[in-house]
Amino acid sequence: MRHVQYVVVGGGISGAILLHRLASTGADVLLLEQGDRLGGVIRTNRFAGALIERGPNTLQTGNEYLQSIIEELGLSDQMIATDSAAHHRFVLRSGALIAVPSNPRSFIETPLISLKGKLRLMREWFSKPNVQGDRDESIASFVERHFGRESLTYAVDPLVSGIYAGDPKELSLRHTFPLLAELERSDGSILKGMMRRGKERKRSGEPRRKRNIFSFRGGLQAIPDAVERKWGEKIICGADVKPLERTEDGWRVVAVQEGGIEVVRAEKVVLAVNAPVAAELIEPVGKKLSETLRQIPYAPVALVYLLYDRSAIAHPLDGFGLLVPGEEERGVLGIIFSSTIFPSRVPEGKALLTLFIGGMRQPDLAEQSSEALVALAQGEAANILSISKAPEMAEVTRWPTAIPQYIVGYDRILAGLEEGEKSLPGLHLLGSYRGGVSVPDCVKSACELADTLSR
Ligand SMILES: Cc1cc2nc3c(=O)[nH]c(=O)nc-3n(C[C@H](O)[C@H](O)[C@H](O)COP(=O)(O)OP(=O)(O)OC[C@H]3O[C@@H](n4cnc5c(N)ncnc54)[C@H](O)[C@@H]3O)c2cc1C
C-alpha cells in the first residue's frame, strides 16, 4: 500500500494544476484519474483532417494565475491568437444574424434592439441605488429592472447561454456577474458606475486592460498534456476512485484499475471531480456535505461538429460565431465558426462549424441520439447560415454534466460546502462549482488551494 501526503482525485484542469503546483513545492502527491489522460472536459481531437475541441474552445487573457502556469509549463511559444476575421459576434433576431454592437455608433445604428428598447436602456442612467437590499437576485430580474425586457431577451439571455448554458431566471447575479451587483451598490446606475470607473482609471494613468482570446497551436489539450509530461510519475490514469474511507490519521483511497486495485493512504485528499461525483465519493463519511453537493444543478450540453466544403455556405462566416436568444425558439444555443477563428485547423477550402445544443433551456435535446443531434444541427445550420449542401463529415460530443449552475441562493450552498469541509479535516473540494466555471477561474482556484495547503 502506498502512503502519500496528498491524493488528488480527478485530473481535469483543476486537479492537473493543483498537482503541478503541489509537486513544484516538493510535496509528496499522487493524482488518480479515471480516464486515460488528463484534461477532463478539455479534450482536443483530430477529425477528418480538422482539429476539434470537444470541451472548451478558447481561453481569455487577463488571469495572472493562468499566465504564470503557461510560463511554468513552457507553453508561451505555443499560444495562438484568434484570427482578426473572428472579431464580430452575431445574435439571431427574427431569423436574421445581427452583429453585436461594439461602439456607441454601432449601438445607435443596430437593429438588434428597437428604438424603444434603446431609450429604455439609456434610462438606466437614472437608476436609484439598490432598493432590493442585500437580497440575492436572478440575472433576469436584475437586467429587466435596470435595462428593460428587450435588453434581457436579445443581449443578456444569449450571453448567459453562451457562458453558462444557463437560464438567466435561475442564475444568481451576484455569483455570475459580481461587478454589476457591486456597481449597483456603489452607484445605483450601472452605466454611471462604468463611466466613473473609466474616469478613475484614466486619472490614475492605469492602461485599459484589453482581454484577448487565445488557444495553443495543438489545442487546449496542450495544458494537461504538459502537466502529464512533467509529472508523469505522480499520475495514475485509468484509476476509478471509489467512495472514501477515513482512517485514524487521514484517508484510505481505493481505486479500481484494469489490472487490479490501487489502495493509497493519504494525510489529505482533494476531490477535483464534479459535484455529483464528489457527492458519491463523500457519501459514507459526510452525508450532509454529500447532500449539499447534490443540490448543485448542472446544464447538459451536446456539441455537434459539421465540416463543409466552404462553397456550400452562403454566409461569409465573418466572425467568432452566433448566439441564439431563447425567444427565437430554435434547437441550438449557438454556433461557433471554428474555421474562421483558427483557419489553419481545417483543410484548405473547408469550413468547420461547432453547434451547441441543450443547456438549461432545452436539456432533453442534449440527450438525444447522435443521429438525431446531427440531423437537428444540420437543419439549423442550413437554415441560419444558408447552406446548400450536406456536410462532408459530422461528429458529436455529449456532456451530461457540462456546466454547474450558480443559482439564486448559491450563498447557502457555498456555506454548506465550507461547513462540510471543516467537519472533515484533511478533505478539500475543488472544481468549477466554486470560484468560477471558466478554465482560467479553475486554474486560479487550484493555485489558491495549492497555496493554502502549502502554508
Ligand atoms: C462544452 C464545454 C465548453 C466550455 N467552453 C469553455 C470555454 O470556451 N472557455 C473556458 O474558459 N471554459 C469553458 N468551459 C468550462 C471549463 O472547461 C470547465 O469548467 C473546466 O474545464 C472544468 O474543469 P474541472 O477540472 O473542474 O472538471 P472536469 O474537467 O470535469 O474534470 C474532472 C475529472 O475528474 C475525473 N473523475 C471523475 N470521476 C472520477 C473518479 N471516480 N475517479 C477518478 N477520477 C474521476 C474525470 O474523468 C475528469 O477528468 C466549457 C465547458 C464545457 C463542458
The ligand as an SDF file (V2000), in Angstrom:
LIG
                    3D

 53 58  0  0  0  0  0  0  0  0999 V2000
  -18.7440   22.0420  -23.6330 C   0  0  0  0  0  0  0  0  0  0  0  0
  -17.9760   22.9760  -22.7380 C   0  0  0  0  0  0  0  0  0  0  0  0
  -17.4720   24.1580  -23.2580 C   0  0  0  0  0  0  0  0  0  0  0  0
  -16.7520   25.0260  -22.4480 C   0  0  0  0  0  0  0  0  0  0  0  0
  -16.1940   26.1490  -23.0000 N   0  0  0  0  0  0  0  0  0  0  0  0
  -15.3220   26.8910  -22.2830 C   0  0  0  0  0  0  0  0  0  0  0  0
  -14.5180   27.8890  -22.9250 C   0  0  0  0  0  0  0  0  0  0  0  0
  -14.5860   28.0790  -24.1480 O   0  0  0  0  0  0  0  0  0  0  0  0
  -13.6350   28.5920  -22.1370 N   0  0  0  0  0  0  0  0  0  0  0  0
  -13.4950   28.3630  -20.8040 C   0  0  0  0  0  0  0  0  0  0  0  0
  -12.6840   29.0240  -20.1450 O   0  0  0  0  0  0  0  0  0  0  0  0
  -14.2360   27.4000  -20.1620 N   0  0  0  0  0  0  0  0  0  0  0  0
  -15.1230   26.6540  -20.8730 C   0  0  0  0  0  0  0  0  0  0  0  0
  -15.8160   25.6280  -20.2830 N   0  0  0  0  0  0  0  0  0  0  0  0
  -15.7000   25.4330  -18.8210 C   0  0  0  0  0  0  0  0  0  0  0  0
  -14.4300   24.6840  -18.4060 C   0  0  0  0  0  0  0  0  0  0  0  0
  -13.9370   23.9230  -19.4720 O   0  0  0  0  0  0  0  0  0  0  0  0
  -14.6940   23.7390  -17.2290 C   0  0  0  0  0  0  0  0  0  0  0  0
  -15.4020   24.4100  -16.1980 O   0  0  0  0  0  0  0  0  0  0  0  0
  -13.3990   23.1860  -16.6160 C   0  0  0  0  0  0  0  0  0  0  0  0
  -12.5720   22.6430  -17.6310 O   0  0  0  0  0  0  0  0  0  0  0  0
  -13.7370   22.1460  -15.5480 C   0  0  0  0  0  0  0  0  0  0  0  0
  -12.5550   21.5340  -15.0900 O   0  0  0  0  0  0  0  0  0  0  0  0
  -12.5280   20.6070  -13.7940 P   0  0  0  0  0  0  0  0  0  0  0  0
  -11.1380   20.0800  -13.6510 O   0  0  0  0  0  0  0  0  0  0  0  0
  -13.0670   21.3410  -12.6210 O   0  0  0  0  0  0  0  0  0  0  0  0
  -13.5700   19.4110  -14.0780 O   0  0  0  0  0  0  0  0  0  0  0  0
  -13.5250   18.2380  -15.1550 P   0  0  0  0  0  0  0  0  0  0  0  0
  -12.9260   18.6920  -16.4070 O   0  0  0  0  0  0  0  0  0  0  0  0
  -14.9070   17.6850  -15.1710 O   0  0  0  0  0  0  0  0  0  0  0  0
  -12.5530   17.1430  -14.5150 O   0  0  0  0  0  0  0  0  0  0  0  0
  -12.9340   16.2060  -13.5570 C   0  0  0  0  0  0  0  0  0  0  0  0
  -12.0840   14.9540  -13.7410 C   0  0  0  0  0  0  0  0  0  0  0  0
  -12.4200   14.0020  -12.7350 O   0  0  0  0  0  0  0  0  0  0  0  0
  -12.3510   12.7040  -13.3000 C   0  0  0  0  0  0  0  0  0  0  0  0
  -13.1340   11.7660  -12.4810 N   0  0  0  0  0  0  0  0  0  0  0  0
  -14.4830   11.7070  -12.3630 C   0  0  0  0  0  0  0  0  0  0  0  0
  -14.8300   10.6880  -11.5310 N   0  0  0  0  0  0  0  0  0  0  0  0
  -13.6730   10.1210  -11.1050 C   0  0  0  0  0  0  0  0  0  0  0  0
  -13.3800    9.0260  -10.2280 C   0  0  0  0  0  0  0  0  0  0  0  0
  -14.3430    8.3320   -9.6040 N   0  0  0  0  0  0  0  0  0  0  0  0
  -12.0830    8.6750  -10.0560 N   0  0  0  0  0  0  0  0  0  0  0  0
  -11.0870    9.3690  -10.6710 C   0  0  0  0  0  0  0  0  0  0  0  0
  -11.3190   10.4180  -11.4900 N   0  0  0  0  0  0  0  0  0  0  0  0
  -12.5950   10.7890  -11.7030 C   0  0  0  0  0  0  0  0  0  0  0  0
  -12.9270   12.9090  -14.6920 C   0  0  0  0  0  0  0  0  0  0  0  0
  -12.5630   11.8480  -15.5550 O   0  0  0  0  0  0  0  0  0  0  0  0
  -12.3020   14.2410  -15.0910 C   0  0  0  0  0  0  0  0  0  0  0  0
  -11.0690   14.0870  -15.7450 O   0  0  0  0  0  0  0  0  0  0  0  0
  -16.5410   24.7300  -21.0680 C   0  0  0  0  0  0  0  0  0  0  0  0
  -17.0720   23.5410  -20.5370 C   0  0  0  0  0  0  0  0  0  0  0  0
  -17.7620   22.6640  -21.3580 C   0  0  0  0  0  0  0  0  0  0  0  0
  -18.2690   21.3610  -20.7950 C   0  0  0  0  0  0  0  0  0  0  0  0
  1  2  1  0
  2  3  1  0
  2 52  2  0
  3  4  2  0
  4  5  1  0
  4 50  1  0
  5  6  2  0
  6  7  1  0
  6 13  1  0
  7  8  2  0
  7  9  1  0
  9 10  1  0
 10 11  2  0
 10 12  1  0
 12 13  2  0
 13 14  1  0
 14 15  1  0
 14 50  1  0
 15 16  1  0
 16 17  1  0
 16 18  1  0
 18 19  1  0
 18 20  1  0
 20 21  1  0
 20 22  1  0
 22 23  1  0
 23 24  1  0
 24 25  2  0
 24 26  1  0
 24 27  1  0
 27 28  1  0
 28 29  2  0
 28 30  1  0
 28 31  1  0
 31 32  1  0
 32 33  1  0
 33 34  1  0
 33 48  1  0
 34 35  1  0
 35 36  1  0
 35 46  1  0
 36 37  1  0
 36 45  1  0
 37 38  2  0
 38 39  1  0
 39 40  1  0
 39 45  2  0
 40 41  1  0
 40 42  2  0
 42 43  1  0
 43 44  2  0
 44 45  1  0
 46 47  1  0
 46 48  1  0
 48 49  1  0
 50 51  2  0
 51 52  1  0
 52 53  1  0
M  END
$$$$
